Each structure stands twice: as structure tokens, then as C-alpha cells.
């Protein structure tokens, strides 16, 4: 066995371990982490039967959407990649041209708010969940083509009332939006 075959076997084992801990890492980040080309990572993924990032996200999202009772799949803005009912959820969204203002490429606020609100509502384990109060803050702009991640967490629960915090980050983990939602679950 040649030296390169041995190095590839070791790298492939490490790629599997890395993706188990960080399943939503793209090929570019993997290439940087393992100090190889993106094409090498793609070949390694193909050999290992690991799907492209978009496919991994779609698979995870379809598994998680089945657990949601307060919204239908079509009502959720973004793709849910992690979901624990009544506790926390994470979603991802690639921003598109139709979401942005024509002259600036900045994403319109209602798309970002909708992502945060739908994620907050989705983790409430009730047939219906209504937003009573939302305290939101846009930290900095999001540009068309950006991939953003929303993280929602139930911070407090009393009877059917929930306080849910949502933060939206870009791929570099810079916070772009945060919101505190008071939700009422209705059976």
C-alpha cells in the first residue's frame, strides 16, 4: 500500500468522525480543515457514500418536520436540521434574490422575522401556538445568497405559556438577529 493510500484511509476515517460531530460542514470547510483541495474532499465523500451538504440538510429536515405539531411543513421558513419538541430547534436557510431589496441585495426584514417566528412556534408542543409578544433586534444586514442558521430555545415554561429565544447567525457564526418570543400554546 502506498503512502498516499494510507493517508487517504486515515483522512477518510477522520472525515467520517468530523461529520458525525459537525454534519452541516460544507466541502470548502472540510478542505480547509484537512488541508486538501475541495475536489479531494468530493472524491473522498463519493468513495465513502457521504451525500453533498444540501442533501444531508434535506434528509435531516424531512426527519425533523415529522415531529412538529404546531405548523405544517410548508409553513416553516427554512429547513429544520435539529429538533427537540418543547426544548430547542435549529434551522438553516439560503437567502434568495426574491427576498432582497432590488437596489441593495439586503434581505428584507420580514423574511428574517418569519424564519425566527416559525422556528419559535414549531418547538411548542401544541396544535396551535400564538405569538403574544415579540421583542426583536436586527443586529446587522444579511445579503442575498447568505446562508443563515436560526437557533431557538425554550427558556421558560409556565402552563401553556413559553418564552422562546431565537438567534440567527451567518455561516461565520456572526449574530445577525435575535428575538424573544412570548408564545401561548392552545390545545
Residue pairs with C-beta under 8 A, 6 or more apart in sequence:
8 44
11 34
11 36
11 44
12 44
12 47
12 48
14 34
15 30
15 34
15 41
15 44
15 45
15 48
15 50
16 48
16 50
18 25
18 30
18 33
19 25
19 30
19 50
23 56
23 60
23 81
24 53
24 56
24 57
24 81
24 92
25 33
25 53
26 53
27 38
27 41
27 42
27 45
27 52
27 53
28 38
30 41
31 37
31 38
31 40
31 41
34 41
45 51
45 52
50 56
51 59
57 79
57 81
57 92
58 79
60 79
60 80
60 81
60 82
61 79
61 80
61 81
61 91
64 80
64 81
64 82
64 83
64 89
65 73
65 76
65 80
67 83
67 85
68 76
68 80
68 83
68 85
68 122
69 85
69 125
69 126
69 127
70 121
70 122
70 124
70 125
70 126
70 127
70 128
70 129
70 185
71 118
71 121
71 122
75 118
76 91
76 118
76 119
76 122
77 91
77 93
77 111
77 114
77 115
77 118
77 119
78 91
78 92
78 93
78 115
78 118
78 119
78 148
78 150
79 91
79 92
79 93
80 89
80 90
80 91
80 119
80 122
81 90
81 91
81 92
82 88
82 89
82 90
83 89
83 90
83 122
83 123
84 123
85 123
85 125
86 123
86 124
86 125
86 154
86 157
87 123
87 153
87 154
88 123
88 151
88 152
88 153
88 154
89 119
89 122
89 123
89 151
89 152
90 149
90 150
90 151
90 152
91 115
91 119
91 149
91 150
92 147
92 148
92 149
92 150
93 115
93 147
93 148
93 150
94 145
94 146
94 147
95 107
95 111
95 142
95 143
95 144
95 145
95 146
95 147
95 148
96 144
97 144
99 107
99 108
99 111
99 144
100 106
100 107
100 108
100 143
100 144
101 108
105 143
105 144
106 141
106 142
106 143
106 144
107 141
107 142
107 143
107 144
107 146
109 138
112 138
112 142
112 148
112 168
112 176
112 177
113 134
113 136
113 177
113 179
115 148
115 150
115 168
116 136
116 150
116 152
116 166
116 168
116 177
116 179
116 181
117 131
117 134
117 166
117 179
117 181
119 150
119 152
119 166
120 131
120 152
120 164
120 166
120 179
120 181
120 183
121 129
121 131
121 183
122 152
123 152
123 154
123 164
124 162
124 164
124 183
124 185
125 185
126 160
126 185
126 186
126 187
127 186
127 187
128 185
128 186
129 162
129 183
129 184
129 185
129 186
130 183
130 184
130 186
131 181
131 182
131 183
132 161
132 182
132 183
132 184
133 181
133 182
134 179
134 180
134 181
134 182
135 179
135 180
135 181
136 177
136 178
136 179
136 180
137 177
137 178
137 179
138 176
138 177
139 175
139 176
139 177
139 178
140 174
140 176
141 176
142 148
142 168
142 170
142 176
142 177
146 170
146 171
147 170
147 171
148 168
148 169
148 170
148 171
148 176
149 168
149 169
149 170
149 171
150 166
150 167
150 168
150 169
151 166
151 167
151 168
151 169
152 164
152 165
152 166
153 164
153 165
153 166
154 162
154 163
154 164
155 163
155 164
155 165
156 162
156 163
157 163
160 184
160 185
160 186
160 187
161 182
161 183
161 184
161 185
162 181
162 182
162 183
162 184
162 185
163 180
163 181
163 182
163 183
164 180
164 181
164 183
165 178
165 179
165 180
165 181
166 177
166 178
166 179
166 180
166 181
167 175
167 177
167 178
167 179
168 175
168 176
168 177
168 178
169 175
169 176
170 176
